[in-house]
Amino acid sequence: MRMWLKSAVRAALLSVVFAAMVIAAAPTLGVEDVPELPKPDGSGDTPEMIVDLVQAAPGTPAAKASQLKLSSLYGKVTLLDMFWSKCPHCEEHAPHIVAIYNQYREKGFGVLGLATDRKEDPTSAKSVKEFVAKAKINYNVGYITNEVVAYYADSRNHGVPQMVLFGADGKMVFREIGWNEAIEKKLKAAIEEQLAKAPATKTPATPAAPVKPGSKASAKPMQQKTKRG
């Protein structure tokens, strides 16, 4: 009982500290503003964000890269899938995301998995790799950053799994936390709607230009709570 109480207090303190960090990093958004991906040419109000890759999808230009620019996803229907490798609900939902990716990838749909685990911790890094292998993930996976959380995660709930979908115009069109059949149905409908609007393409949306090592965004984890939809 005493150990449980200590763990609960520690989790609460970490939550408060993380919330303060996100608030400090968060952009000032108006009521009508819609979050957007960074634009490759540097224009727009969203700054470039870089994530360190855990796994780059085989056969893509990023396969040998260690980092990925979020601006490289602009112009494609893309899902950011935030997860924690120790989250039971994330383990349940990951294979479904893989199936959805495989279903729509040839139509121009891509996924970027974002682990909230600490990349500096060897145990956590190993856990992420095991999560990727177990779910048979075949799209790019990286570590989440404070900037990604500040711009795209639900400001009132940092629970995982958390999915954020962007249309080909780079604008966010869908965000859900948790996983169940109803959420899966809504996600597929949103993907199909955006693909119908997107320019025709025969190549998967996952490939991204490799990023040269040197400029790294910070990679603090999201609050590692989970939510079943």
C-alpha positions in Angstrom: 0.0 0.0 0.0 2.8 2.4 0.9 4.7 1.6 -2.4 1.5 2.2 -4.3 1.0 5.6 -2.6 4.5 6.7 -3.4 4.1 5.7 -7.1 0.8 7.6 -7.2 2.4 10.8 -5.7 5.4 10.5 -8.1 3.1 10.2 -11.1 1.0 13.2 -10.0 4.2 15.3 -9.6 5.5 14.3 -13.0 2.1 15.2 -14.5 2.2 18.7 -13.0 5.8 19.3 -14.1 5.0 18.1 -17.7 1.8 20.2 -17.8 3.9 23.3 -16.9 6.4 22.4 -19.7 3.7 22.1 -22.3 2.0 25.3 -21.3 5.3 27.1 -21.6 6.0 25.6 -25.1 2.4 25.9 -26.4 1.7 28.4 -29.2 -0.9 31.2 -28.7 -3.9 30.0 -30.8 -7.1 31.9 -31.5 -10.5 30.4 -31.5 -10.6 29.9 -35.2 -7.1 28.6 -35.6 -6.7 25.0 -36.8 -3.4 23.2 -36.1 -1.3 22.6 -39.2 1.8 20.7 -40.1 4.9 22.8 -40.8 5.2 23.7 -44.5 8.3 22.6 -46.4 9.1 26.1 -47.6 9.1 27.5 -44.1 6.0 29.7 -44.6 3.0 29.5 -42.3 2.7 29.8 -38.5 3.8 26.4 -37.5 7.6 26.0 -37.0 9.6 23.0 -38.2 9.6 20.0 -35.8 12.0 17.1 -35.9 11.6 13.7 -34.3 14.3 11.1 -33.7 13.3 7.9 -35.4 13.1 4.5 -33.8 12.2 2.7 -37.0 12.0 4.0 -40.5 9.7 2.1 -42.9 11.7 -0.3 -45.0 12.2 0.6 -48.6 11.6 4.4 -48.1 14.0 7.3 -48.5 14.0 7.6 -44.7 14.9 4.0 -44.1 18.5 4.9 -43.2 17.7 8.2 -41.6 17.9 8.9 -37.9 15.4 11.8 -37.9 12.3 13.0 -39.7 11.0 16.5 -40.4 7.3 16.9 -39.9 7.2 19.3 -42.9 8.0 16.2 -45.1 4.5 14.9 -44.3 2.8 18.1 -45.6 0.8 17.4 -48.7 -0.2 13.9 -47.7 -3.0 12.4 -45.6 -1.1 11.6 -42.4 -1.9 10.1 -39.0 0.2 10.9 -36.0 -0.3 8.0 -33.6 0.9 8.8 -30.1 1.5 5.8 -27.8 3.3 4.5 -24.7 5.0 1.1 -25.1 3.7 -0.1 -21.7 0.1 1.0 -22.3 -2.2 -2.1 -22.6 -4.7 -0.1 -24.7 -1.9 1.0 -27.0 -0.9 -2.6 -27.5 -4.5 -3.5 -28.3 -4.9 -0.6 -30.8 -1.5 -0.8 -32.6 -2.3 -3.8 -34.8 -5.5 -2.0 -35.9 -3.5 1.0 -37.0 -1.1 -1.3 -38.9 -4.1 -2.8 -40.7 -5.6 0.6 -41.5 -2.2 1.7 -42.8 -1.9 -1.3 -45.1 -5.5 -0.8 -46.3 -5.0 2.8 -47.4 -1.2 3.2 -48.0 -1.4 2.7 -51.7 -3.9 5.5 -51.9 -1.5 8.0 -50.3 -2.1 7.5 -46.6 0.8 7.5 -44.1 1.3 7.0 -40.4 4.0 8.3 -38.1 4.0 6.5 -34.7 5.2 8.7 -31.8 6.4 6.9 -28.6 6.1 8.9 -25.4 8.8 6.7 -23.8 12.1 8.3 -22.8 14.6 7.6 -25.5 17.5 8.3 -23.1 16.5 5.3 -21.0 17.9 2.0 -22.4 15.1 0.0 -20.9 12.4 2.3 -22.4 14.1 2.3 -25.8 14.2 -1.5 -25.7 10.5 -1.5 -24.8 9.6 0.7 -27.8 11.5 -1.6 -30.2 9.7 -4.7 -28.7 6.3 -2.8 -29.1 7.1 -2.1 -32.7 8.1 -5.7 -33.4 5.1 -7.2 -31.6 2.6 -5.1 -33.5 4.5 -5.7 -36.7 4.6 -2.0 -37.4 5.8 -1.2 -40.9 5.6 2.6 -40.9 7.9 5.2 -39.4 8.1 5.4 -35.6 9.8 8.1 -33.6 10.0 9.7 -30.2 7.5 12.4 -29.3 8.7 16.0 -28.5 7.4 18.8 -26.4 6.7 20.8 -29.6 4.5 18.0 -31.1 2.6 17.8 -27.8 2.1 21.5 -27.6 0.9 21.9 -31.1 -1.1 18.7 -31.7 -2.1 16.8 -28.6 -5.4 17.6 -26.7 -4.5 20.3 -24.3 -6.8 19.0 -21.7 -5.9 15.3 -22.0 -2.5 13.8 -22.8 -3.8 10.3 -22.6 -2.7 7.6 -25.0 -3.3 6.2 -27.5 -4.0 9.5 -29.1 -4.5 9.9 -32.9 -4.3 13.1 -34.9 -5.2 13.1 -38.6 -4.1 15.7 -41.1 -5.5 16.2 -44.6 -3.3 16.8 -47.7 -3.6 20.5 -47.0 -1.7 20.0 -43.8 -4.6 20.9 -41.5 -5.8 18.8 -38.6 -9.2 17.2 -39.3 -9.5 14.5 -36.6 -8.3 13.8 -33.1 -9.3 11.0 -30.8 -8.1 9.5 -27.5 -8.6 5.8 -26.7 -9.6 3.0 -29.0 -12.8 1.0 -29.7 -14.8 0.0 -32.7 -16.7 3.3 -32.9 -13.4 5.3 -32.9 -12.0 3.0 -35.6 -15.1 3.5 -37.8 -14.8 7.3 -37.4 -11.1 7.3 -38.2 -11.6 5.3 -41.4 -14.4 7.6 -42.5 -12.1 10.6 -41.9 -9.2 9.0 -43.8 -11.4 8.1 -46.7 -12.9 11.6 -46.8 -9.4 13.2 -46.9 -8.1 10.8 -49.5 -11.0 11.7 -51.7 -10.0 15.4 -51.5 -6.3 14.8 -51.9 -4.4 14.9 -55.2 -4.2 11.5 -56.8 -1.0 9.6 -55.9 0.3 6.1 -56.3 3.0 6.3 -53.7 2.6 5.8 -50.0 2.6 8.9 -47.8 5.2 7.6 -45.4 8.5 8.4 -47.2 10.2 11.5 -46.0 13.4 13.2 -46.9 16.2 12.1 -44.5 17.2 14.7 -41.9 20.9 15.3 -41.3 21.9 14.8 -37.6 22.6 17.9 -35.6 19.3 19.8 -35.2 17.3 17.9 -32.6 14.0 18.8 -31.0 13.7 18.0 -27.3 12.0 14.7 -26.6 10.3 14.7 -23.2 7.5 12.1 -22.9 3.8 12.8 -22.7 1.9 12.1 -19.6 1.7 8.3 -19.7 -1.9 7.7 -18.8 -4.2 5.6 -21.0 -7.8 5.9 -22.0 -10.1 3.3 -23.4 -12.6 5.0 -25.7 
